[in-house]
Amino acid sequence: MPEKATHFDYVIVGAGSAGCVLANRLSADGRHTVLLLEAGPRDTYPWIHVPIGYAKTMFHPIVNWGFYTDPEPTMNGRRVYWPRGRTLGGSSAINGLIAIRGQHADYDAWAAAGNTGWSFADVLPWFRKLEHNVRGANPYHGGDGPLWASDIDAPHPLVEAMIAGARELGIPRNDDFNGASQEGAGYYQLTTRRGFRCSTAVAYLNPARRRANLRIETNAHATRVLFEQRRASGVRYRQGGADATALARREVILAAGALQSPQLLQLSGVGPPALLSAHGIDVVHALEGVGENLQDHLQARVIFRCTQPITTNDALRTWSGKLRIGLDYVMKRSGPMAVGINQGGIFARATPQATRPDVQFHFATLSSDMAGSPVHEFSGFTMSVCQLRPTSRGTVRIRSTDPLEAPSMQPHYLSTDDDRATLIAGIRLARTLAATDAMRPFVAGEYRPGTDATSDDELLEFAKNTGGTIFHPSGTTKMGPATDAQAVVDPQLRVHGLAALRVVDCGIMPTLVSGNTNVPVVMIAEKASAMILADAGN
Ligand SMILES: Cc1cc2nc3c(=O)[nH]c(=O)nc-3n(C[C@H](O)[C@H](O)[C@H](O)COP(=O)(O)OP(=O)(O)OC[C@H]3O[C@@H](n4cnc5c(N)ncnc54)[C@H](O)[C@@H]3O)c2cc1C
């Protein structure tokens, strides 16, 4: 029997940080019909919603794609684990909950590169619109948006010592990394709402779910964008073993993330011609930049043994500790279960030439070999160091024409002198911080890299042998003007050279923001929704 196509005004691929925002905003006034396709299931797995459930979703085979990079020569041939959310909410359903926007200069640099409308002054109203900050509204913050930013309510002696130690080094206390200046040390705000995860599915999709003009299809994997000449006309997708077609009267919007939006474009004949022809794919439109310009933050985890049994490792080691954590959460929605992993942060200048923070620390009152893996048997804490503006560039490329096969991902971490020097300087800064008067009483010893590693070469080897992602792949469908040979979308996020097709997700960042990427992606999707509706004449 011939398969029947369904018709919508907008077809959105991917219900992640960006896709849920788009689905809400485009369906809000009831004038447009919207289909949201999500490859993963509904977000019913309970651990998604409890902040400490991070460790449970980190390697979950259903709600997490569980990708690996290719063996990376710059990382001594290691394949680096790359989790990605695969459920309603996407990566915002499994992420570390840290609410960070990046630096004002990041967005000013986007605008200076020809992306009119993306300076910090331009994007600030969208950051305010998306935000429900528990501290209320002010010129930098929103008080009544859908995405909550909550404070960590219980101070921890280790975080306090970290902040005091940073002050000894001239790094000021900063109680608002998303305000006038990012620089300093303090507590992160988290995207939680009254102790539960506030994913974009919770913030944006739940309030919109019952709208008659919004259809949400889960376990629906988009396999191809369809074209009529140079106009995107719909999407093919696979659901329950059968193929289906959804046609888009107005636009197809790819929000499948920085790894799978470029994959889908390449599978659909939009990408570097040499790559497409190597796989026998007819070229619909040649765009060299699709899958190029991959950027990510690499974390080096500097781990210390603690002199006192006050770490989350200790609490999780005994049944009485677990019970106390559980009771804290059930009775007060506070404690480690409400916080997830990282409580404190530092944005600092680690290299002498830096004019703004070039490293970020994720400070956790626990320690483990990998993010999300079981905690150590000893009392430990972690300063995870990452360079904020990596200059290494990698690629995402299809391996085959099978849409269900993960693409090849090559981040080429640490492939530039600048990246190596900044990360080494960051690791040294972590050690200097641990040696301050405020921190020294808590430090029983350095577990990793260990005091034997002293030279730059030894610290670099440590980063290559143990470094991991801090989960921010981006840049693979770069936003830029038509004069930029690597640009995939224009500043309205329309794919260059094609009609009725946009990309709205982390991939459009021309350069990675100096910080975590969830809130920036939500901002991008808020701004994109307004542009799409403006084009529709609303
Ligand atoms: C473990 C982890 C920890 C992180 N921690 C933080 C943090 O603490 N703070 C922070 O700001 N950021 C964090 N991030 C990063 C941040 O969450 C992401 O950058 C952001 O969620 C990306 O949004 P996106 O919309 O681009 O993609 P995603 O949110 O990943 O959404 C893409 C969606 O598309 C779906 N999809 C993919 N392919 C298809 C297809 N072919 N058909 C249909 N659907 C498809 C996916 O299943 C997914 O739901 C973390 C990420 C991870 C994975």
The ligand as an SDF file (V2000), in Angstrom:
LIG
                    3D

 53 58  0  0  0  0  0  0  0  0999 V2000
   26.3640   14.7040   29.7080 C   0  0  0  0  0  0  0  0  0  0  0  0
   26.2200   16.1520   29.3040 C   0  0  0  0  0  0  0  0  0  0  0  0
   26.4610   17.1410   30.2480 C   0  0  0  0  0  0  0  0  0  0  0  0
   26.3140   18.4900   29.9010 C   0  0  0  0  0  0  0  0  0  0  0  0
   26.3830   19.4360   30.8770 N   0  0  0  0  0  0  0  0  0  0  0  0
   26.0090   20.7120   30.5860 C   0  0  0  0  0  0  0  0  0  0  0  0
   25.8410   21.6680   31.6160 C   0  0  0  0  0  0  0  0  0  0  0  0
   26.0130   21.3860   32.8010 O   0  0  0  0  0  0  0  0  0  0  0  0
   25.4520   22.9270   31.2680 N   0  0  0  0  0  0  0  0  0  0  0  0
   25.2510   23.2770   29.9620 C   0  0  0  0  0  0  0  0  0  0  0  0
   24.9440   24.4420   29.6910 O   0  0  0  0  0  0  0  0  0  0  0  0
   25.4080   22.3840   28.9710 N   0  0  0  0  0  0  0  0  0  0  0  0
   25.7380   21.1080   29.2510 C   0  0  0  0  0  0  0  0  0  0  0  0
   25.8120   20.1780   28.2640 N   0  0  0  0  0  0  0  0  0  0  0  0
   25.6620   20.6110   26.8700 C   0  0  0  0  0  0  0  0  0  0  0  0
   24.2460   20.9910   26.4760 C   0  0  0  0  0  0  0  0  0  0  0  0
   23.3100   20.2080   27.1600 O   0  0  0  0  0  0  0  0  0  0  0  0
   24.1200   20.8440   24.9490 C   0  0  0  0  0  0  0  0  0  0  0  0
   25.0660   21.6710   24.3070 O   0  0  0  0  0  0  0  0  0  0  0  0
   22.7500   21.2220   24.4440 C   0  0  0  0  0  0  0  0  0  0  0  0
   21.7650   20.4780   25.1130 O   0  0  0  0  0  0  0  0  0  0  0  0
   22.6780   20.9670   22.9450 C   0  0  0  0  0  0  0  0  0  0  0  0
   21.4040   21.2950   22.4770 O   0  0  0  0  0  0  0  0  0  0  0  0
   20.9690   20.9170   21.0020 P   0  0  0  0  0  0  0  0  0  0  0  0
   19.5550   21.3570   20.8430 O   0  0  0  0  0  0  0  0  0  0  0  0
   21.9870   21.4220   20.0490 O   0  0  0  0  0  0  0  0  0  0  0  0
   21.0750   19.3220   20.9190 O   0  0  0  0  0  0  0  0  0  0  0  0
   20.3810   18.2200   21.8350 P   0  0  0  0  0  0  0  0  0  0  0  0
   19.8410   18.8010   23.0760 O   0  0  0  0  0  0  0  0  0  0  0  0
   21.3770   17.1230   21.9610 O   0  0  0  0  0  0  0  0  0  0  0  0
   19.1290   17.7500   20.9910 O   0  0  0  0  0  0  0  0  0  0  0  0
   19.1770   17.0110   19.8080 C   0  0  0  0  0  0  0  0  0  0  0  0
   17.9560   16.1120   19.7880 C   0  0  0  0  0  0  0  0  0  0  0  0
   17.7810   15.6110   18.4700 O   0  0  0  0  0  0  0  0  0  0  0  0
   17.4780   14.2240   18.5400 C   0  0  0  0  0  0  0  0  0  0  0  0
   17.8870   13.6430   17.2540 N   0  0  0  0  0  0  0  0  0  0  0  0
   19.1490   13.4800   16.8000 C   0  0  0  0  0  0  0  0  0  0  0  0
   19.1140   12.9520   15.5660 N   0  0  0  0  0  0  0  0  0  0  0  0
   17.8180   12.7920   15.2290 C   0  0  0  0  0  0  0  0  0  0  0  0
   17.1590   12.2920   14.0860 C   0  0  0  0  0  0  0  0  0  0  0  0
   17.8390   11.8770   13.0130 N   0  0  0  0  0  0  0  0  0  0  0  0
   15.8030   12.2490   14.0890 N   0  0  0  0  0  0  0  0  0  0  0  0
   15.0920   12.7010   15.1680 C   0  0  0  0  0  0  0  0  0  0  0  0
   15.6870   13.1710   16.2890 N   0  0  0  0  0  0  0  0  0  0  0  0
   17.0320   13.2260   16.3030 C   0  0  0  0  0  0  0  0  0  0  0  0
   18.2690   13.7460   19.7380 C   0  0  0  0  0  0  0  0  0  0  0  0
   17.7980   12.5130   20.2140 O   0  0  0  0  0  0  0  0  0  0  0  0
   18.0950   14.8940   20.7030 C   0  0  0  0  0  0  0  0  0  0  0  0
   16.9370   14.7590   21.4840 O   0  0  0  0  0  0  0  0  0  0  0  0
   25.9640   18.8320   28.5630 C   0  0  0  0  0  0  0  0  0  0  0  0
   25.7290   17.8370   27.6160 C   0  0  0  0  0  0  0  0  0  0  0  0
   25.8440   16.4960   27.9810 C   0  0  0  0  0  0  0  0  0  0  0  0
   25.5550   15.4410   26.9530 C   0  0  0  0  0  0  0  0  0  0  0  0
  1  2  1  0
  2  3  1  0
  2 52  2  0
  3  4  2  0
  4  5  1  0
  4 50  1  0
  5  6  2  0
  6  7  1  0
  6 13  1  0
  7  8  2  0
  7  9  1  0
  9 10  1  0
 10 11  2  0
 10 12  1  0
 12 13  2  0
 13 14  1  0
 14 15  1  0
 14 50  1  0
 15 16  1  0
 16 17  1  0
 16 18  1  0
 18 19  1  0
 18 20  1  0
 20 21  1  0
 20 22  1  0
 22 23  1  0
 23 24  1  0
 24 25  2  0
 24 26  1  0
 24 27  1  0
 27 28  1  0
 28 29  2  0
 28 30  1  0
 28 31  1  0
 31 32  1  0
 32 33  1  0
 33 34  1  0
 33 48  1  0
 34 35  1  0
 35 36  1  0
 35 46  1  0
 36 37  1  0
 36 45  1  0
 37 38  2  0
 38 39  1  0
 39 40  1  0
 39 45  2  0
 40 41  1  0
 40 42  2  0
 42 43  1  0
 43 44  2  0
 44 45  1  0
 46 47  1  0
 46 48  1  0
 48 49  1  0
 50 51  2  0
 51 52  1  0
 52 53  1  0
M  END
$$$$
